[in-house]
Amino acid sequence: MTATIQVKDGIAVITVDKPPVNSMSLAARQGIVAGMEQALADASVKAIVLTGKGKSFCAGAEIKEFNTPAAFAEPSLATVIEMIENASKPVVAAINGTTMGGGLELALGCHYRVAVAGAQIALPEVKLGILPGAGGTQRLPRVVGVELALNMIVSGTPIPSEKLAKTALFNKMVEGDVVEGAIAFAKTIADTKPLPKIRDIRIDFPLYEGFFSFARNTVRAVAKNYPAPLKCVDCVEAAVTKRFDDGIAFERAAFLELVTSPESKALRHAFFGERAASKIPDVPEDTPIRAIKSAAVIGAGTMGGGIAMNFANAGIPVKILELKQEALDKGLATVRKNYENTLKKGKLTQEKFDERVGLITGTTSYDDIKDADIVVEAVFEEMGVKETVFKKLDEVMKPGAILASNTSTLDVDQIADFTKRPQDVIGTHFFSPANVMKLLEIVRGKKTGKDVLATTMGLSKKLKKTGVVSGVCDGFIGNRMIEQYSRQAGFLLEEGALPEQVDKAVEKFGFAMGPFRMGDLAGNDIGWAIRKRRYVEKPNMTYSQTADRLCEMGRYGQKTGAGWYDYKPGNRAAIPNQQVNDMIVAESKRLGIERRKITDEEIVQRLVFALVNEGAQILDEGIAARASDIDMVYLTGYGFPLYRGGPMCYADTFGLQKVVMRMEQFGKARDGARQGKSWVPAPLLAKLAAEGKTFS
């Protein structure tokens, strides 16, 4: 049992004790029922107070029980609520803190609710692709009003309890000890008959038809590929138009429909994946970590400035080092301008602006950064440059400082060997713009200390990043996979597609941006430099040379106003260019390839399955610890659609046997031979498909 009961002055106090958030696990539900049975049978008990231990009333379902029989075992949450609602003695919810999801539904089932200011109130189920399934959509509109309830349910956004104080959700707001306040309140209503039930409140909302029509149109425009928000609208409408019991049945049916949907499965996969990514199999959770109270960044360019902003945003003072004063001044000015833009948009207060700008200082001397707890190198992506920097850092940095490289492809083990302290060296691959993108690839070298790894993972959370650990290989997880994706995009051009068709097909699938728009944004010259290296290092790896031809035309992307597309000054809209399309057709002719019509389905499958196959190889090699880590890289760093759960999750949903079958078809196609081993299934993928298993 994870609930205790204590009787005080005729009031029974049932306390859910399921740290850290008092989740509504099966044991917690059983504990509440046992406590209720004891309190109802005790003649000395006049009323019951239900609360949570610590700073949370109840934050909702127990996530560890998701997808297990315990989640739906009796007593279910609906059963617990029914017992409370039909109790012969008044039940008062003492809302002491976070009250979300099933926790709020539990409170709504009580006869009375007493709360303290600052408690976070929400029904966030929509963020997992589902909706409240224990009466939340039916009871909340009855106490806070239809419009506010709909906004809360569709958005899932928490609201501080004091902002709901004037609604019928709370019978009393108290200061100080909420349990003592609830006990005092319970004594005043102990003899009340009949006991009030939210279900009995009648909703008077005569203009509901026009309201819900407008709400649906608004939600449909925003929700797009997510079915849950529209189902939430339907359920709140049912609260207005149906008898309570019929509304409950309607809500339950909608919940069960959503919980089995691919979108909800993908969102839940991402939810668990983000939490799993922070757990490193061979690094215990109690591993000692190093204190990070100050930081330094080498390089004041776009990436260096963005990385420095991350530290400042987290309240960590940071020094940016540049060898030339002019470059340093330019970098600091850019950082300040970025903060000024955020200030103008109202997303930053003047106080926070002053604080963050003040935390970032510049220097041209390595001596000024020697005492930093961590230094992140963000210089040009060339091993010789990295060598110079790390030898200098090894010379000047204090013992115990973490030496991190922002490399996106280079060998972290080789970089570590430039120092006499390889145990302190780690890769921290930020994604551009570094102050915005959520992903941080944490690259673990062969000699990286476990404490350094644990410290960096903890730092990623402080910087509000999703940290994902990768082993050392060319491109790590994200860029190694994106290379295969980009290769297929190039082959599609040679075979008959044009950039606009490829981009539109992938964006319709749900990607934030297609491969050619992405190339224009990142800079086509970056990929060109990588391919030049590949032509020497991997002469058997085939590439389309259309991207090389593009760069030879001086079309590097948005920064030059011309790439795969044309761009007007101050406008990022991609405009197809006939000269580029003619070049692509000419390249097909040069290669003797007869162009053909390519379907959007083929485009999507070739690009996504190229990611999946390389991801399977990465898993097989131990570069990534789990398939969900790969998915988190693509969801948070590469614009893969969240409602599809990431490439590995999508492959599981599609069916690995079908993925392998399609790959074999691509390999046997007319132009498949040119693509080398692209369509040979990775051993792990082939094995799982043959056994009828999945990555997860």
Long-range contacts (C-beta under 8 A, 24 or more apart in sequence): 1-27, 1-30, 1-31, 1-34, 2-27, 2-28, 2-31, 3-28, 3-31, 3-32, 3-34, 3-35, 4-31, 4-35, 5-34, 5-35, 5-38, 5-39, 7-39, 7-42, 7-44, 7-45, 8-183, 9-183, 9-187, 10-44, 10-45, 10-46, 10-47, 10-187, 10-190, 11-45, 11-46, 11-47, 11-48, 11-49, 11-183, 11-186, 11-187, 11-190, 12-38, 12-39, 12-42, 12-45, 12-47, 12-48, 12-49, 13-48, 13-49, 13-51, 13-94, 13-179, 13-183, 14-39, 14-48, 14-49, 14-50, 14-51, 15-51, 15-52, 15-53, 16-50, 16-51, 16-52, 16-53, 16-57, 16-58, 17-52, 17-53, 18-62, 19-53, 19-54, 20-54, 20-56, 21-56, 21-58, 21-59, 21-60, 21-98, 22-52, 22-53, 22-54, 22-56, 22-57, 22-58, 22-59, 22-103, 23-58, 23-59, 23-60, 23-61, 23-62, 23-63, 24-58, 24-60, 24-61, 24-62, 24-77, 24-101, 24-102, 24-103, 24-106, 25-62, 25-64, 25-65, 25-70, 26-62, 26-65, 26-70, 26-71, 26-73, 28-58, 28-62, 29-75, 29-76, 29-77, 29-79, 29-80, 30-75, 32-80, 32-84, 33-75, 33-79, 33-80, 33-83, 36-83, 36-84, 36-87, 36-91, 39-89, 40-87, 40-88, 40-89, 45-89, 46-89, 46-186, 46-187, 46-190, 46-191, 47-89, 47-90, 47-91, 47-92, 47-186, 47-187, 47-189, 47-190, 48-87, 48-89, 48-90, 48-91, 48-92, 48-186, 49-91, 49-92, 49-93, 49-94, 49-179, 49-182, 49-183, 49-186, 50-84, 50-91, 50-92, 50-93, 50-94, 50-106, 50-110, 51-93, 51-94, 51-95, 51-96, 51-178, 51-179, 51-182, 52-96, 52-97, 52-103, 54-96, 54-97, 55-96, 55-97, 55-98, 56-96, 56-97, 56-98, 56-99, 56-103, 57-93, 57-94, 57-95, 57-96, 57-97, 57-98, 57-99, 57-103, 57-107, 57-119, 58-98, 58-99, 58-100, 58-102, 58-103, 58-106, 58-107, 59-98, 59-99, 59-100, 59-101, 59-103, 60-100, 60-101, 60-102, 60-103, 60-104, 60-124, 60-125, 61-101, 61-102, 63-271, 63-272, 63-275, 66-268, 66-272, 67-268, 76-134, 77-102, 77-105, 77-106, 77-133, 77-134, 78-133, 78-134, 78-135, 78-252, 80-106, 80-109, 81-105, 81-106, 81-108, 81-109, 81-134, 81-135, 82-109, 84-109, 84-110, 84-111, 85-109, 85-110, 85-111, 85-197, 85-199, 87-111, 87-195, 89-190, 90-186, 90-189, 90-190, 90-192, 90-195, 92-182, 92-185, 92-186, 92-189, 93-182, 94-178, 94-179, 94-181, 94-182, 95-119, 95-121, 95-161, 95-170, 95-178, 96-178, 96-179, 99-161, 100-124, 100-158, 101-125, 101-132, 101-136, 102-132, 102-134, 104-136, 104-140, 105-132, 105-134, 105-135, 105-136, 105-139, 106-134, 108-135, 108-136, 108-139, 108-140, 108-143, 108-169, 108-198, 109-134, 109-135, 109-139, 109-198, 111-195, 111-196, 111-197, 112-171, 112-172, 112-185, 112-186, 112-189, 112-196, 113-169, 113-170, 113-171, 114-170, 114-171, 114-172, 114-173, 114-174, 114-178, 114-181, 114-182, 114-185, 115-161, 115-165, 115-170, 115-172, 115-173, 115-174, 115-178, 116-161, 116-173, 116-174, 116-175, 116-176, 116-178, 116-181, 117-160, 117-161, 117-162, 117-165, 117-173, 117-175, 118-160, 118-161, 118-162, 119-160, 119-161, 120-158, 120-159, 120-160, 120-161, 121-152, 121-158, 121-159, 121-160, 121-161, 121-164, 121-169, 122-152, 122-156, 122-157, 122-158, 122-159, 123-152, 123-153, 123-156, 124-156, 124-157, 124-158, 125-156, 125-228, 126-153, 126-154, 126-155, 126-156, 126-228, 126-229, 126-232, 127-156, 127-267, 127-271, 128-264, 128-267, 128-268, 128-271, 129-226, 129-227, 129-228, 129-258, 129-261, 129-263, 129-264, 129-265, 129-266, 129-267, 129-268, 129-643, 130-228, 130-255, 130-258, 130-259, 130-264, 131-228, 131-231, 131-232, 131-235, 131-251, 131-254, 131-255, 131-258, 132-251, 132-255, 133-251, 133-252, 133-255, 133-256, 133-259, 135-199, 135-248, 135-251, 136-251, 137-232, 137-235, 137-236, 137-238, 137-239, 137-247, 137-251, 138-199, 138-235, 138-238, 138-239, 138-244, 138-247, 138-248, 138-251, 139-198, 139-199, 140-169, 141-203, 141-236, 141-239, 141-240, 142-168, 142-198, 142-199, 142-201, 142-203, 142-239, 143-167, 143-168, 143-169, 143-198, 143-201, 144-168, 144-169, 146-203, 146-205, 146-208, 146-211, 146-236, 146-239, 146-240, 147-211, 149-236, 149-239, 150-215, 150-232, 150-233, 150-236, 153-232, 153-235, 153-236, 154-219, 154-229, 154-232, 154-233, 168-201, 199-244, 200-244, 203-239, 203-240, 205-240, 208-237, 208-240, 208-241, 212-236, 212-237, 212-240, 225-263, 225-510, 225-641, 225-643, 226-263, 226-643, 227-258, 227-261, 227-263, 228-258, 228-263, 228-264, 231-257, 231-258, 262-643, 262-644, 262-653, 263-643, 265-645, 265-649, 265-653, 266-642, 266-643, 266-644, 266-645, 266-646, 266-649, 266-650, 266-653, 267-642, 267-643, 267-645, 269-628, 269-631, 269-645, 269-646, 269-649, 269-696, 270-631, 270-632, 270-635, 270-642, 270-645, 270-646, 270-649, 272-628, 273-628, 273-629, 273-631, 273-632, 273-635, 273-646, 274-466, 274-632, 276-626, 276-628, 276-629, 277-466, 277-467, 277-468, 277-469, 277-628, 277-629, 277-632, 278-457, 278-461, 278-467, 280-453, 280-454, 280-457, 280-469, 280-625, 281-625, 282-450, 283-450, 283-453, 283-454, 283-457, 287-450, 287-451, 287-454, 288-451, 288-454, 289-451, 289-454, 289-455, 289-458, 290-373, 290-400, 290-402, 290-451, 290-452, 290-455, 291-373, 292-316, 292-373, 292-374, 292-402, 292-455, 292-459, 292-462, 293-317, 293-373, 294-318, 294-319, 294-371, 294-372, 294-373, 295-319, 295-372, 295-373, 295-374, 295-375, 295-376, 296-320, 296-321, 296-369, 296-372, 296-374, 296-375, 296-376, 297-321, 297-375, 297-376, 297-378, 298-375, 298-376, 298-377, 298-378, 298-379, 298-389, 298-393, 299-331, 299-377, 299-378, 299-379, 300-327, 300-328, 300-330, 300-331, 300-332, 300-362, 301-327, 301-331, 301-378, 302-334, 302-432, 302-433, 303-378, 303-406, 303-430, 303-432, 303-434, 304-331, 304-378, 304-379, 305-331, 305-332, 305-334, 305-335, 305-338, 305-434, 305-435, 306-430, 306-432, 306-433, 306-434, 306-435, 306-436, 307-376, 307-378, 307-406, 307-430, 307-434, 307-435, 308-335, 308-360, 309-335, 309-338, 309-339, 309-356, 309-360, 309-434, 309-435, 310-430, 310-434, 310-435, 310-463, 310-465, 311-359, 311-360, 311-463, 312-356, 312-357, 312-359, 312-360, 313-356, 313-435, 313-463, 313-464, 314-462, 314-463, 314-464, 315-355, 315-359, 316-359, 316-462, 317-359, 317-360, 317-361, 318-359, 318-360, 318-361, 319-360, 319-361, 319-362, 319-363, 319-368, 319-369, 319-372, 320-360, 320-361, 320-362, 320-363, 321-362, 321-363, 321-364, 321-365, 321-366, 321-368, 321-369, 322-362, 322-364, 323-364, 324-364, 325-364, 328-362, 328-363, 328-364, 329-362, 331-362, 332-360, 332-362, 335-360, 338-435, 366-392, 366-393, 366-396, 367-396, 369-396, 369-397, 370-396, 370-397, 370-398, 371-398, 372-397, 372-398, 372-401, 373-400, 373-401, 373-402, 374-401, 374-402, 374-404, 374-459, 375-401, 375-402, 375-403, 375-404, 376-404, 376-405, 376-406, 376-428, 377-403, 377-404, 377-405, 377-406, 378-406, 378-430, 381-407, 381-408, 381-409, 381-410, 383-410, 383-411, 383-414, 383-415, 386-410, 386-415, 386-418, 387-415, 387-418, 390-415, 390-418, 390-419, 390-425, 391-418, 391-419, 393-419, 394-418, 394-419, 394-420, 394-421, 400-424, 402-426, 402-452, 402-455, 402-456, 404-428, 404-456, 405-443, 406-430, 407-443, 408-475, 408-476, 408-479, 409-474, 409-475, 409-476, 409-479, 409-530, 411-472, 411-474, 412-443, 412-444, 412-445, 412-448, 412-472, 413-445, 413-446, 413-447, 413-472, 415-445, 416-445, 416-446, 416-447, 416-448, 422-447, 422-448, 423-447, 423-448, 423-449, 423-452, 424-449, 424-452, 425-452, 426-452, 426-453, 426-456, 427-470, 427-472, 427-476, 428-456, 429-470, 429-476, 429-478, 431-478, 431-637, 432-522, 437-636, 437-637, 438-464, 438-465, 438-466, 438-636, 438-637, 439-465, 439-466, 439-468, 439-478, 439-632, 439-633, 439-636, 439-637, 440-465, 440-466, 440-467, 440-468, 441-468, 441-470, 441-476, 441-477, 441-478, 441-633, 441-637, 442-467, 442-468, 442-469, 442-470, 443-469, 443-470, 443-471, 443-472, 443-476, 444-469, 444-470, 444-471, 444-472, 445-472, 446-472, 466-632, 466-636, 468-624, 468-629, 468-632, 468-633, 469-624, 469-625, 469-629, 470-623, 470-624, 470-633, 471-621, 471-622, 471-623, 471-624, 472-623, 473-618, 473-621, 473-623, 476-623, 477-615, 477-618, 477-623, 477-624, 477-629, 477-630, 477-633, 478-633, 478-634, 478-637, 478-638, 480-614, 480-618, 480-623, 481-611, 481-614, 481-615, 481-618, 481-630, 481-634, 481-647, 482-611, 482-638, 483-530, 483-614, 484-610, 484-611, 484-613, 484-614, 484-678, 485-515, 485-607, 485-608, 485-610, 485-611, 486-515, 486-519, 486-527, 487-542, 487-543, 487-544, 487-610, 487-675, 487-678, 488-606, 488-607, 488-610, 488-675, 488-678, 489-515, 489-516, 489-607, 490-543, 490-544, 490-545, 490-546, 490-547, 491-544, 491-606, 491-671, 491-674, 491-675, 492-598, 492-603, 492-606, 493-544, 493-546, 493-584, 493-587, 493-588, 494-544, 494-546, 494-584, 494-587, 494-588, 494-591, 494-593, 494-671, 495-588, 495-593, 495-595, 495-596, 495-598, 495-671, 496-588, 496-595, 496-596, 496-597, 496-598, 497-598, 497-603, 498-576, 498-581, 498-584, 499-564, 499-565, 499-576, 499-580, 499-581, 499-584, 500-565, 500-574, 500-576, 501-598, 501-600, 501-603, 502-603, 502-607, 503-574, 504-600, 505-600, 505-603, 505-604, 506-603, 506-604, 506-607, 508-600, 509-604, 509-608, 509-641, 509-644, 510-640, 510-641, 510-643, 510-644, 511-639, 511-640, 511-641, 512-639, 513-639, 515-607, 516-563, 516-564, 516-565, 517-564, 517-565, 517-574, 518-639, 519-547, 519-557, 519-563, 519-564, 520-557, 520-558, 520-563, 520-564, 520-565, 520-567, 520-574, 521-557, 521-558, 521-572, 522-557, 523-556, 523-557, 523-559, 524-550, 524-551, 524-555, 524-556, 524-557, 524-563, 524-564, 525-551, 525-556, 525-557, 540-676, 541-676, 542-674, 542-675, 542-676, 544-587, 545-587, 546-583, 546-584, 546-587, 549-583, 549-587, 550-580, 550-583, 553-579, 553-580, 553-583, 555-580, 593-671, 596-670, 605-662, 605-666, 606-666, 608-647, 608-650, 608-651, 609-651, 609-659, 609-662, 609-663, 609-666, 610-678, 611-647, 612-647, 612-648, 612-650, 612-651, 612-659, 612-685, 613-663, 613-678, 613-679, 613-681, 613-682, 613-685, 614-682, 615-647, 615-648, 616-648, 616-681, 616-682, 616-683, 616-684, 616-685, 616-688, 616-695, 617-682, 617-683, 617-684, 619-684, 619-695, 620-682, 620-683, 620-684, 627-695, 627-696, 628-696, 648-695, 648-696, 649-695, 649-696, 651-695, 652-694, 652-695, 652-696, 656-685, 656-688, 656-689, 656-693, 656-694, 656-695, 657-689, 657-692, 659-685, 659-689, 660-685, 660-686, 660-689
